[in-house]
Amino acid sequence: MNERRKINRVKYEAKSVMVVCDSLNKIYADVLNLSPLGVAVKVSGDTEDLLGKDIIIVAETLIMYAEVVREDKQEDGTKVVALNAKKFTQDVLSYLFEHIALDEDK
């Protein structure tokens, strides 16, 4: 039996921030498209090498834990980075919620 369903990426333009899990560096990016399993973003050409790194990306109503699986340099000097979604681990969720908790002193 042939699988008839496909998971296609759809255009989704949004500003986003990615946090590299091992270094906690923040990278600002423009989301180009997404699917339930991944995201493509555009970053500046001088962005650190992200291939193989785990990141957390936040874009409007989307939060995804992902691995960078491809980086393509563009003619305009930017890079398009492809992300594949990963299942959140308890450690990643704990870190995420500890760092987005409300600051009650304000």
Stockholm file with secondary structure:
# STOCKHOLM 1.0

chainA/1-106         MNERRKINRVKYEAKSVMVVCDSLNKIYADVLNLSPLGVAVKVSGDTEDLLGKDIIIVAETLIMYAEVVREDKQEDGTKVVALNAKKFTQDVLSYLFEHIALDEDK
#=GR chainA/1-106 SS CCCCCCCCCEEEEEEEEEEETTTCCEEEEEEEEEETTEEEEEECTTSCCCTTCEEEEEETTEEEEEEEEEEEECTTSCEEEEEEECCCCHHHHHHHHHHHSCCTTC
#=GC SS_cons         CCCCCCCCCEEEEEEEEEEETTTCCEEEEEEEEEETTEEEEEECTTSCCCTTCEEEEEETTEEEEEEEEEEEECTTSCEEEEEEECCCCHHHHHHHHHHHSCCTTC
//
